[in-house]
Amino acid sequence: MYTQSLTNYHRNQTVEVKIGGVTIGGENPIKVQTMCNTSTADVEGTVAQITKVAKTTSCDIIRVTVPSIKDVDHLREIKNRLNSQGINIPVVADVHFNSEIAFRCAEIVEKVRINPGNFCSHTNPCNTEKEFNDEGEAIEKRFTEFLEVCKAHNCAVRIGTNHGSLSARVLNRYGDTPEGMVFSVMEFLRIAKRQNFNDIAISLKSSNPFVAIRAARLLVEKQNEEGLKYPLHLGVTEAGEGSDGRLKSAAGISPLLCDGIGGTIRVSLTEDPEFEILPGRQFVDYTNWRSQHKPLPEIPLFYNPYEYHRRKSFEYNGIGGDNISTVALFIDKYEHAQDFTRCMGKLRHENRMPDVIIRDDPDFFFIDEDTDFDTLANKKVLIAAPKNRNKIGAFRYIFYQLHQRELKNPVLLCPDLGETNPEFDSFAPVVETAGVFIDGFGDGICLYAGRGVEKSARMAFDILQISRLRISGNEYVSCPGCGRTLYDLQATVKKIKAATAKYTNLKIAVMGCIVNGPGEMADADFGYVGDGIGKISLYKNRQLVKKSIPQEQAVDELIKLIENS
C-alpha cells in the first residue's frame, strides 16, 4: 500500500538527498521551494530575485530555467555572484529538450531537474517492441553518462514528469495517464539504482490535483514493490493565481503530505516567487499540526486508491445516488440565518446558492468516528463531521464502518466541526474533503456557516469544482512563468479573467511557453500559449487554431475564438 496507515499519520520512509547544504527526505523537515520568473539571460535581475527570496522568506531551494546552451554561461555567472554575496540557497537548473544542457549545469549548481519526457529522443512513438526497447537502452546510456557527471560534482537530480509532457514512446503505450507518468519515472529510477546513485528526488505533477495525487500514490506503491525509497517533490502545475491557485495547490499537495508522502513542495502560482513561500509553509505547518492527533483504529484497504469509483448510495430528495454533488450549509444560530437571508440574492447571482440549508432537520443526521453505526439503518442523509484532528483518517474510518455494514445512506462531508485550528481555516476544509473525495467517498459537502454564509458557500462550491465533482464557474489554468516566458504573464491572466468572466463553465489555460503548452494544459477548452517574443498561439481542445498572433491582439482573438465556438 502507498501509505503505512489509512487512519494514522506516519511519515513515508525515504533515503536522504543532499542538495548543497539542504537535506531532504528521511526524517528531515519538509522543505519549501520556488522558481525564478526572470529571464536567465538577465543575470542581474535573476540574482536580485534570488537574493530577495533568500533574505525575505523562509525558502529552502530555488529553481532557475536554463532554456539554451548559451544560458549555461548565464547560470554560471548567476551562481558566482550569489556565492560572492554569501547567498547559499541551493539552486536547481530546470532543463528541457537538450540533455547536453543538463550535463553542463551539473558542473555548476546543486541540483538539475530533467524531464524524462524529453531528456532523450521524445518524438518517436516506438510502434514495435524492438523500437521501444532500443529507445530504453539509449535512455539508459545517456542517463548513466549524466549521473557520472553528477557524481563527480556532488549534484543532485530531480526526475520531474508532468501530465501532458510524456514522450511519444510512453504516450503510445500508456496514454496520457498516471500509469504513464509512473512508468516514465520508474525507468529512470531503475537506472539510478543500478548506478548506485541516491541523490534523486521525484515529481509527478498535473494541473488536475487528483491526477497528481493518483500518480504520486502509484509511484510510492511501485517504489515499495521494487525496494526503492526516493523522496517526492509535490506540486500542482499551472495552479493559477490568488485564492484559486492556493486552494487548488492545497487540494493537490496537502492530502499527500497528510498521508506521509513528500520531502519538498512548491506552490506554483502566477505571481512573483516570494508569494509562493507563505502558502507552502502553511501547508507544512498544517501537516505538522494535524500529525499530532489522537490515534484512530487501524482499518484495512477497502477501496481502490488509484482509480476513482464513487461510493454507491441511495437517493433521497436529490442527494446521493447518481445526483450531482450537493452543497449544504449548516446554520445553528439566529445571526447565521439572518446572514443567509441578507446574501441570498448575491449567491444566486454568482451561481453559488446552496442546495440545502440544514438547521433542525430530522432528515439529516450528524455522525462522527464514535457513532454507534449499528443505529443508522433507518436514517436518511448522514453528515460525517469527525471530531478527531486527523479529519482524513477519521473520514476513512467512518466510511469503512458504513462499508462493513453495507449501509448505502448518502453522506455529506463536514470538515469544519470537531477539532479545528483557525490558523488553517482558509484552506483546511479543501484539504480534508479533497483527500476523501478522491477516494470516491461523499455525495457532497456541508460547511458550517460560522465563518460567514457567503464565504462558506463560495468555499463549498470551490471545493467541489477543484475536486471535479461540480462545475459552477470558469476554471483558469496558468503557469507561474519563468525565463522561457516572453510576455507579461501575470497581467495577461488578469486581463483574460476579466474578459471571460461573462462566460460560464469554461476551462481556459494561459501558458508562458511551449514547454507548458498544449501538452500540459491537458483538458482545457481553450489555450493561450506564448510561442515567441510577444507572440501568442491559440488552441481549442489542444488543437492549434491560430499561430504567432501579436500579443496586443491575442486576448481579443481569444474572445472571438470563444464566441465562434
C-alpha positions, 0 to 999 in steps of 0.5 A: 500500500502507498501509505503505512496507515489509512487512519494514522499519520506516519511519515513515508520512509525515504533515503536522504538527498543532499542538495548543497547544504539542504537535506531532504527526505528521511526524517528531515523537515519538509522543505519549501521551494520556488522558481525564478520568473526572470529571464536567465539571460538577465543575470542581474535581475535573476540574482536580485530575485534570488537574493530577495527570496533568500533574505525575505522568506523562509525558502529552502531551494530555488529553481532557475530555467536554463532554456539554451546552451548559451544560458549555461554561461548565464547560470554560471555567472548567476551562481558566482555572484550569489556565492560572492554575496554569501547567498547559499540557497541551493539552486536547481537548473530546470532543463528541457529538450537538450540533455547536453544542457543538463550535463553542463549545469551539473558542473555548476549548481546543486541540483538539475531537474530533467524531464524524462519526457524529453531528456532523450529522443521524445518524438518517436512513438516506438510502434514495435517492441524492438523500437521501444526497447532500443529507445530504453537502452539509449535512455539508459546510456545517456542517463548513466553518462549524466549521473557520472557527471553528477557524481563527480560534482556532488549534484543532485537530480530531480526526475520531474514528469508532468501530465501532458509532457510524456514522450511519444514512446510512453504516450503510445503505450500508456496514454496520457495517464498516471500509469504513464507518468509512473512508468516514465519515472520508474525507468529512470529510477531503475537506472539510478539504482543500478548506478548506485546513485541516491541523490534523486528526488521525484515529481509527478505533477498535473494541473488536475490535483487528483491526477497528481495525487493518483500518480504520486500514490502509484509511484510510492506503491511501485517504489515499495514493490521494487525496494526503492525509497526516493523522496517526492517533490509535490506540486500542482502545475499551472495552479493559477493565481490568488485564492484559486491557485492556493486552494487548488495547490492545497487540494493537490499537495496537502492530502499527500503530505497528510498521508506521509508522502513528500520531502519538498513542495512548491506552490506554483502560482502566477505571481512573483516567487516570494508569494509562493513561500507563505502558502507552502509553509502553511501547508507544512505547518498544517501537516505538522499540526494535524500529525499530532492527533489522537490515534484512530483504529487501524482499518484495512484497504477497502477501496481502490486508491488509484482509480476513482469509483464513487461510493454507491448510495441511495437517493433521497430528495436529490442527494446521493445516488447518481445526483450531482454533488450537493452543497449544504450549509449548516446554520445553528444560530439566529445571526447565521440565518439572518446572514443567509437571508441578507446574501441570498440574492448575491449567491444566486447571482454568482451561481453559488446558492446552496442546495440545502440549508440544514438547521433542525432537520430530522432528515439529516443526521450528524455522525462522527468516528464514535457513532454507534453505526449499528443505529443508522439503518433507518436514517436518511442523509448522514453528515460525517463531521469527525471530531478527531484532528486527523479529519482524513483518517477519521473520514476513512474510518467512518466510511469503512464502518458504513462499508462493513455494514453495507449501509448505502445512506448518502453522506455529506462531508463536514470538515469544519466541526470537531477539532479545528485550528483557525490558523488553517481555516482558509484552506483546511476544509479543501484539504480534508474533503479533497483527500476523501473525495478522491477516494470516491467517498461523499455525495457532497459537502456541508460547511458550517456557516460560522465563518460567514454564509457567503464565504462558506458557500463560495468555499463549498462550491470551490471545493467541489469544482477543484475536486471535479465533482461540480462545475459552477464557474470558469476554471483558469489554468496558468503557469507561474512563468519563468525565463522561457516566458516572453510576455507579461504573464501575470497581467495577461491572466488578469486581463483574460479573467476579466474578459471571460468572466461573462462566460460560464463553465469554461476551462481556459489555460494561459501558458508562458511557453511551449514547454507548458503548452498544449501538452500540459494544459491537458483538458482545457477548452481553450489555450493561450500559449506564448510561442515567441517574443510577444507572440501568442498561439491559440488552441481549442481542445489542444488543437492549434487554431491560430499561430504567432498572433501579436500579443496586443491582439491575442486576448481579443482573438481569444474572445472571438475564438470563444464566441465562434465556438 
